[in-house]
Amino acid sequence: MSRLILSFCFFFCIMVGVSQNVTIKGVAQKQENKEIGLWVFNDYISKTEKQLTFSAIDSAGNFLLEFDSKEIQYVTLKVDKNVASMYIEPGANYEVILFPPDSAVYVNPNLEHDVKLSINLKSKTEINALTIDYDKRFDEFLSVEYLAFVRRNPQPKIDSFRLATNLYYANVKNPYFDAYVAYTIGSLEEKTQSSEKKLFGSYINGKPVLYNHPEYMDFFNTFYKQKLQKLYLSKNGSDIAFQINERTSYSGLMNVMQLDDYLKNDTIRELVLIKGLYESYYDGTFKRAKIVNILQQVVLEAKVPENQRIAQNILNSFSKLQVGVSAPYFELPDKTGRTHRLDEFKNKKYVYLMFYDESCTACLQQMKVIPSLKKQYGSKIEFVSVSADKSNAELAAFCAKKPKYDWLFLYDNTGHLLKMNYEIKSLPAYFLINPEGKFVQAPAESPEGDIERAFYDITKPKGKKVNVGDKRNR
């Protein structure tokens, strides 16, 4: 096993200690007399955010943020829609410059966008200095060895990079950084389709759950993506459905899931259960009321406080997207690059909004139903599919292959932001929005589900009122 993995396992117990004061002193250029906030993810399953502190920016652009922290954290500075991220260490003092948006590039005022952040790095072993240095080496490795990935034989190159990295940083004694390196490499191995057994043994089995480490949680979330749904489709699927939809039992579900080789550990199994219920709430695999009930049981019965907290965060998040609430604004390009806004349909049509990507089998299966729905209801309902694929070129290629799919396709160029605004944790995801821009269903039923009932109700002719004495009443 590599030094990196051994070291973060051994030292993780000392990563979280006593709270120490942290200060971030800086200048926010062209942001005078505004407010700057410091934010973190509340957890890396629900990805809800919480504000640690805030401060006024003075007339010269200066600000000072002060707060306490027990551990290294990945934080985000926000001024209006301008955001920039960095790492902070307990007891550290930082000097930063937050730059304004590039005036030569169009910036959508309704969406958050990244701006440049300059950090005065006082030591080569400070966590920001380490991650910046490593990221450069990682990017260089990918650019030099890209042919190995194209030829689908990258593992020897990855192993060599891991060994060289271990040697180069051998004198660094920072368990957070060790985990950063280990799980960026692990995520790369995930993308190269290494075996589940190998990935599990190298990065999860016998390792601590690093709840507040973004690189670990990115790996974890990908490795266990839609795991509950996969179990539902396995030979024990009827037991999974029974424990959720009929018995509604947290303990019963935990017992059934224990049969899986990658879920023997109680803490991991419980976290995967929470993650799976969250994903299923939005994709319609199980009854939503039952999912809520089981998550409430987790909050009361789970033995791991972090898992209880995440379950509660998820329950809290369910109340954000409600019927009658305005749908989050978006402004996205279509396959030709032309921009479309959500409000262009205001006071005109209902919008049936679908999020998908081309690798999602369920997404493609559900799409087959939309042409018939559009034919029947298209005069009053706008069908909009938003692609989460890697590029707009992929969207154009997809549309070229599907000429019968003649509704509006858009490309999500906002990174994770739009998905976060619509609280999308799995694909496909659907929303029904009325002509006033407010949710009718959030999330909505799927094309193969009961959505046609909703379409019929909102498009059926309204009965004409007849007054007493009219000829038709005689």
For each residue, the residues with C-beta under 8 A, 3 or more apart:
1: 5 6 202
2: 5 6 162 163 166 182
3: 6 7 166 170 178
4: 7 8 162 165 166 178 179 181 182
5: 1 2 8 9 178 182 202 203 207
6: 1 2 3 9 10
7: 3 4 10 11 175 178
8: 4 5 11 12 175 176 178 179 182 210
9: 5 6 12 206 207 208
10: 6 7 175
11: 7 8 14 15 173 175 178
12: 8 9 15 175 179 208 210
13:
14: 11 17 175
15: 11 12 71 72 175 176
16: 70 71
17: 14 20 70 71 90
18: 70 90
19: 68 69 70 90
20: 17 68 69 70 90 91
21: 66 67 68 91
22: 66 67 68 69 88 89 90 91 92 93 94
23: 64 65 66 93 94
24: 38 64 65 66 77 88 94 96
25: 62 63 64 65 93 94 95 96
26: 62 63 64 65 94 95 96 97 98
27: 60 61 62 63 96 97 98
28: 31 32 34 36 57 61 63 79 98
29: 61 97 98 99 100
30: 61 100
31: 28 34 36 57 61 79 80 82 98 100
32: 28 57 58 59 60 61
33: 56 57 58 59
34: 28 31 56 57 79 80
35: 54 55 56 57 79
36: 28 31 54 55 56 57 63 65 77 78 79 98
37: 51 53 54 77 78 79
38: 24 51 52 53 54 65 67 75 76 77 78
39: 49 50 51 52 75 76 77 78
40: 49 50 52 73 74 75 76
41: 44 47 48 49 50 74 214
42: 46 47 48 49 50 313
43: 46 47 48 211 306 309 310 313
44: 41 47 211 212 214 217 218 221
45: 217 221 271 274 275 278 310 313 314
46: 42 43 278 310 313 314 317
47: 41 42 43 44 420
48: 41 42 43 313 316 317
49: 39 40 41 42 76
50: 39 40 41 42
51: 37 38 39 54
52: 38 39 40 67 75
53: 37 38 65 66 67
54: 35 36 37 38 51 65
55: 35 36 63 64 65
56: 33 34 35 36 63
57: 28 31 32 33 34 35 36 61 62 63 79
58: 32 33 61 62 63
59: 32 33
60: 27 32
61: 27 28 29 30 31 32 57 58
62: 25 26 27 57 58
63: 25 26 27 28 36 55 56 57 58
64: 23 24 25 26 55
65: 23 24 25 26 36 38 53 54 55 77
66: 21 22 23 24 53
67: 21 22 38 52 53
68: 19 20 21 22
69: 19 20 22 72 73 88 89 90
70: 16 17 18 19 20 90
71: 15 16 17 90 176 212
72: 15 69 87 88 89 90 127 176
73: 40 69 87 88 212
74: 40 41 85 86 87 214
75: 38 39 40 52 85 86 87 88
76: 38 39 40 49 83 84 85
77: 24 36 37 38 39 65 83 84 85 86 96 98 117
78: 36 37 38 39 82 83 112
79: 28 31 34 35 36 37 57 82 98
80: 31 34
81: 107 109 110 111 112 113
82: 31 78 79 98 100 101 112 113 115
83: 76 77 78 112 113 114 115
84: 76 77 98 114 115 116 117
85: 74 75 76 77 117
86: 74 75 77 94 96 117 119 128
87: 72 73 74 75 127 128 131
88: 22 24 69 72 73 75 92 94
89: 22 69 72 92 126 127
90: 17 18 19 20 22 69 70 71 72
91: 20 21 22
92: 22 88 89 126
93: 22 23 25
94: 22 23 24 25 26 86 88 119 120
95: 25 26 119 120
96: 24 25 26 27 77 86 117 118 119 120
97: 26 27 29 117 118
98: 26 27 28 29 31 36 77 79 82 84 115 117
99: 29 115 116 117 118
100: 29 30 31 82 103 115
101: 82 105 107 113 115
102: 105 107
103: 100
104:
105: 101 102
106:
107: 81 101 102 113
108: 111 113 331
109: 81
110: 81 329 330 331
111: 81 108 330 331 414 417 418
112: 78 81 82 83 417
113: 81 82 83 101 107 108
114: 83 84
115: 82 83 84 98 99 100 101
116: 84 99
117: 77 84 85 86 96 97 98 99
118: 96 97 99
119: 86 94 95 96 128
120: 94 95 96
121: 124 126 128 129 132
122: 126
123: 126 129
124: 121 129 130 133
125: 129 130 172 174
126: 89 92 121 122 123 129 130
127: 72 87 89 130 131 174 176 177
128: 86 87 119 121 131 132
129: 121 123 124 125 126 132 133
130: 124 125 126 127 133 134 169 172 174 177 180
131: 87 127 128 134 135 177 180
132: 121 128 129 135 136
133: 124 129 130 136 137
134: 130 131 137 138 165 169 177 180 181 184
135: 131 132 138 139
136: 132 133 139 140
137: 133 134 140 141 165 168
138: 134 135 141 142 184
139: 135 136 142 143
140: 136 137 143 144
141: 137 138 144 145 157 161
142: 138 139 145 146 149
143: 139 140 146
144: 140 141
145: 141 142 148 149 154 157 161
146: 142 143 149 150
147: 150 151
148: 145 151 153 154 156 157
149: 142 145 146 152 154 192
150: 146 147
151: 147 148
152: 149 192
153: 148 156
154: 145 148 149 157 158 192
155: 158 159 189 192 194
156: 148 153 159 160
157: 141 145 148 154 160 161
158: 154 155 161 162 185 188 189 192
159: 155 156 162 163
160: 156 157 163 164
161: 141 145 157 158 164 165 185
162: 2 4 158 159 165 166 185
163: 2 159 160 166 167
164: 160 161 167 168
165: 4 134 137 161 162 168 169 181 185
166: 2 3 4 162 163 169 170
167: 163 164 170
168: 137 164 165
169: 130 134 165 166 172 177 181
170: 3 166 167
171:
172: 125 130 169 177 178
173: 11
174: 125 127 130 177 178
175: 7 8 10 11 12 14 15 178 179
176: 8 15 71 72 127 179 180 213
177: 127 130 131 134 169 172 174 180 181
178: 3 4 5 7 8 11 172 174 175 181 182
179: 4 8 12 175 176 182 183 210 213 215 216
180: 130 131 134 176 177 183 184 213 215
181: 4 134 165 169 177 178 184 185
182: 2 4 5 8 178 179 185 186 203 215
183: 179 180 186 187 203 213 215 216 218 219
184: 134 138 180 181 187 188 215
185: 158 161 162 165 181 182 188 189
186: 182 183 189 190 199 202 203 219
187: 183 184 190 191 215 218 219 222
188: 158 184 185 191 192
189: 155 158 185 186 192 194 198 199 202
190: 186 187 193 194 199 219 222 223
191: 187 188
192: 149 152 154 155 158 188 189
193: 190
194: 155 189 190 198 199
195: 198 199
196: 199 200 223 262
197: 200 201
198: 189 194 195 201 202
199: 186 189 190 194 195 196 202 203 204 223
200: 196 197 203 204 205 223 262
201: 197 198 204 205
202: 1 5 186 189 198 199
203: 5 182 183 186 199 200 207 219 223
204: 199 200 201 207 220 223 262 268
205: 200 201 265
206: 9
207: 5 9 203 204
208: 9 12
209: 216 220 267 268 271 306
210: 8 12 179 213 216 217
211: 43 44 217 306 310
212: 44 71 73
213: 176 179 180 183 210 216 217
214: 41 44 74 217 218
215: 179 180 182 183 184 187 218 219
216: 179 183 209 210 213 219 220
217: 44 45 210 211 213 214 220 221
218: 44 183 187 214 215 221 222
219: 183 186 187 190 203 215 216 222 223
220: 204 209 216 217 223 224 271
221: 44 45 217 218 224 225 275
222: 187 190 218 219 225
223: 190 196 199 200 203 204 219 220
224: 220 221 227 262 272 275 276
225: 221 222 279 426
226: 229 230 276 279 426
227: 224 230 231 260 262 263 272 275 276
228: 231 232 240 257 272 273 275 276 277 279 280 285
229: 226 232 233 276 279 280 283 285 426
230: 226 227 233 234
231: 227 228 234 236 237 240 256 257 260 276
232: 228 229 237 240 241 285 286
233: 229 230 237
234: 230 231 237
235:
236: 231 239 240 256 259
237: 231 232 233 234 240 241
238: 241 242
239: 236 242 243 256
240: 228 231 232 236 237 243 244 253 256 257
241: 232 237 238 244 245 246 286
242: 238 239 245 246 247
243: 239 240 246 247 248 249 252 253 256
244: 240 241 247 248 253 277 286 287 290 291 294
245: 241 242 248 286 287 290
246: 241 242 243
247: 242 243 244 252
248: 243 244 245 290 293 294
249: 243 252 253 294 297
250: 253 254 273 294 297 298 301
251: 254 255 297 301
252: 243 247 249 255 256
253: 240 243 244 249 250 256 257 273 294
254: 250 251 257 258 266 269 270 273
255: 251 252 258
256: 231 236 239 240 243 252 253 259
257: 228 231 240 253 254 260 263 269 272 273
258: 254 255 263 264 269
259: 236 256 263
260: 227 231 257 263 264
261: 264
262: 196 200 204 224 227 268
263: 227 257 258 259 260 268 269 272
264: 258 260 261 269
265: 205 268 269
266: 254 269 270 303
267: 209 270 271 304 307
268: 204 209 262 263 265 271 272
269: 254 257 258 263 264 265 266 272 273
270: 254 266 267 273 274 298 302 303 304 307
271: 45 209 220 267 268 274 275 304 307 310
272: 224 227 228 257 263 268 269 275 276
273: 228 250 253 254 257 269 270 276 277 298
274: 45 270 271 277 278 295 298 307 310 311 314
275: 45 221 224 227 228 271 272 278 279
276: 224 226 227 228 229 231 272 273 279 280
277: 228 244 273 274 280 281 286 291 294 295 314
278: 45 46 274 275 281 282 314 425
279: 225 226 228 229 275 276 282 283 285 425 426
280: 228 229 276 277 283 284 285 286 291 426
281: 277 278 288 291 292 318 443
282: 278 279 423 424 425 426 429 443
283: 229 279 280 362 426 427 428 429
284: 280 443 445 446 449
285: 228 229 232 279 280
286: 232 241 244 245 277 280 290 291
287: 244 245 290 291
288: 281 291 292
289: 292 293
290: 244 245 248 286 287 293 294
291: 244 277 280 281 286 287 288 294 295
292: 281 288 289 295 296 315 318
293: 248 289 290 296 297
294: 244 248 249 250 253 277 290 291 297 298
295: 274 277 291 292 298 299 311 314 315
296: 292 293 299 300 315
297: 249 250 251 293 294 300 301
298: 250 270 273 274 294 295 301 302 307 308 311
299: 295 296 302 308 311 312 315
300: 296 297
301: 250 251 297 298
302: 270 298 299 305 307 308 311
303: 266 270 307
304: 267 270 271 307 308
305: 302 308 309
306: 43 209 211 309 310
307: 267 270 271 274 298 302 303 304 310 311
308: 298 299 302 304 305 311 312
309: 43 305 306 312 313
310: 43 45 46 211 271 274 306 307 313 314
311: 274 295 298 299 302 307 308 314 315
312: 299 308 309 315 316
313: 42 43 45 46 48 309 310 316 317
314: 45 46 274 277 278 295 310 311 317 318
315: 292 295 296 299 311 312 318
316: 48 312 313 319
317: 46 48 313 314 320 423
318: 281 292 314 315 321
319: 316 322
320: 317 325 423
321: 318 325 422 423 431 439 442 443
322: 319 325 439 442
323: 438 439 440 441 442
324: 438 439
325: 320 321 322 438 439 442
326: 437 438 439
327: 342 351 353 431 433 437 438 439 442
328: 418 421 422
329: 110 341 342 343
330: 110 111 341 342 386 414 418 421
331: 108 110 111 339 340 341 342
332: 339 340 386 410 411 412 413 414 418
333: 336 337 338 339 340 392 410 411 413
334: 337 338 339 340 395 408 409 410 411
335: 392 395 396 399 409 411
336: 333 396
337: 333 334 392
338: 333 334
339: 331 332 333 334
340: 331 332 333 334 344 384 408 410
341: 329 330 331 344
342: 327 329 330 331 345 346 351 433 437
343: 329 346 437
344: 340 341 348
345: 342 348 349 351 382 433 435
346: 342 343 435 436 437
347: 435 436
348: 344 345 382 435
349: 345 380 381 382 435
350: 380 381 382 432 433 434 435 440 458
351: 327 342 345 381 382 384 431 432 433
352: 373 381 382 383 384 430 431 432 433 444 451 455
353: 327 384 386 430 431 432 433 444
354: 363 366 367 370 383 384 385 386 428 429 430
355: 385 386 388 412 419 422 424 427 428 429 430
356: 360 363 364 367 385 386 387 388 427 428
357: 360 363 387 388 389 427
358: 363 364 387 389 394 398
359: 389
360: 356 357 363 364 427 428
361: 364 365
362: 283 365 366 427 428
363: 354 356 357 358 360 366 367 427 428
364: 356 358 360 361 367 368
365: 361 362 368 448
366: 354 362 363 369 370 428 446 447 448
367: 354 356 363 364 370 385 402 405 447
368: 364 365 371
369: 366 372 373 447 448
370: 354 366 367 373 374 383 385 405 407 447
371: 368 374 375 404 405 406
372: 369 375 376
373: 352 369 370 376 377 378 381 383 447 451 452 455
374: 370 371 377 378 381 383 406 407
375: 371 372 378
376: 372 373 455
377: 373 374 380 381 455 459
378: 373 374 375 381 382 383 407
379:
380: 349 350 377 458 459
381: 349 350 351 352 373 374 377 378 455 458 459
382: 345 348 349 350 351 352 378 407 408
383: 352 354 370 373 374 378 407 408
384: 340 351 352 353 354 407 408 409 410
385: 354 355 356 367 370 405 407 408 409 410
386: 330 332 353 354 355 356 409 410 411 412 418
387: 356 357 358 394 395 398 409 410 411 412
388: 355 356 357 412 419 427
389: 357 358 359 394 395 398 411
390: 394
391: 394 395 411
392: 333 335 337 395 396 411 413
393: 396 397
394: 358 387 389 390 391 397 398
395: 334 335 387 389 391 392 398 399 409 410 411
396: 335 336 392 393 399 400
397: 393 394 400 401
398: 358 387 389 394 395 401 402 409
399: 335 395 396 402 403 405 409
400: 396 397 403
401: 397 398
402: 367 398 399 405
403: 399 400 406
404: 371
405: 367 370 371 385 399 402 409
406: 371 374 403
407: 370 374 378 382 383 384 385
408: 334 340 382 383 384 385
409: 334 335 384 385 386 387 395 398 399 405
410: 332 333 334 340 384 385 386 387 395
411: 332 333 334 335 386 387 389 391 392 395
412: 332 355 386 387 388 418 419
413: 332 333 392
414: 111 330 332 417 418
415:
416: 419 420
417: 111 112 414 420 421
418: 111 328 330 332 386 412 414 421 422
419: 355 388 412 416 422 423 424
420: 47 416 417 423 424
421: 328 330 417 418
422: 321 328 355 418 419 429 431
423: 282 317 320 321 419 420
424: 282 355 419 420 427 429
425: 278 279 282
426: 225 226 229 279 280 282 283 429
427: 283 355 356 357 360 362 363 388 424
428: 283 354 355 356 360 362 363 366 446
429: 282 283 354 355 422 424 426 443
430: 352 353 354 355 441 443 444 445 446 447 451
431: 321 327 351 352 353 422 439 441 442 443 444
432: 350 351 352 353 439 440 441 442 444 451 454
433: 327 342 345 350 351 352 353 437 438 439 440
434: 350 437 438 439 440 458
435: 345 346 347 348 349 350
436: 346 347
437: 326 327 342 343 346 433 434
438: 323 324 325 326 327 433 434
439: 321 322 323 324 325 326 327 431 432 433 434 442
440: 323 350 432 433 434 444 454 458
441: 323 430 431 432 444 445 451 454
442: 321 322 323 325 327 431 432 439
443: 281 282 284 321 429 430 431
444: 352 353 430 431 432 440 441 451 454
445: 284 430 441 449 450 451 453 454
446: 284 366 428 430 449 451
447: 366 367 369 370 373 430 451
448: 365 366 369
449: 284 445 446
450: 445 453 454
451: 352 373 430 432 441 444 445 446 447 454 455
452: 373 455 456
453: 445 450 456 457
454: 432 440 441 444 445 450 451 457 458
455: 352 373 376 377 381 451 452 458 459
456: 452 453 459 460
457: 453 454 460
458: 350 380 381 434 440 454 455
459: 377 380 381 455 456
460: 456 457
461:
462:
463:
464:
465:
466: 470 472 473
467: 470 473
468: 473
469: 473
470: 466 467 473 474
471: 474
472: 466
473: 466 467 468 469 470
474: 470 471
